[in-house]
Amino acid sequence: MYKHEGAAEGTDARKGLTVLIVDDDTNVLSALRRVFRKAEYDVFTSTEPAAIAERVIGWPDLAVVVSDHQMGVDMDGDELLTRVMEVQPHTTRIMMSGTHRPIEGVAHYFIEKPFDNKVVRLIVEKGIDDYLDRLAQEKK
């Protein structure tokens, strides 16, 4: 259900944060795990959006959720990201799809499939920065 890539050693503010990637295509998840193999933050992947929708409620330091739109299971990406928005409002939400644009306001960023690994990495890094900015703003 879940696969985890451990965080690399480092002192960056990103250490200890989590990026969650949800897609029903295990080949896509494998490719993205390789993209984030040396990340300074934890990367979890899952093929089960409904299970993730329940787990995000108390997930600490959930900086970014990347979700495919059409997963052919019990929940699509719009539904998952809406749930994340409701229970983790600081978390950056990113939609991936080759055929669908997210409902307005559900995703902060959109990645078109097929994707370029460098672009995905840059968008996720920007999403982490946005998450940290939202947390800092709340503390003011």
ABEGO torsion letter per residue (X at the ends): XBBBBBBBBEABAABGBBBBBBBABAAAAAAAAAAAAABABBBBBBABAAAAAAAAAABBGBABBBBBABAGBABBAAAAAAAAAAABAABBBBBBBAABBBBBGABABBBBOBBBAAAAAAAAAAAAAAAAAAAAAAAX
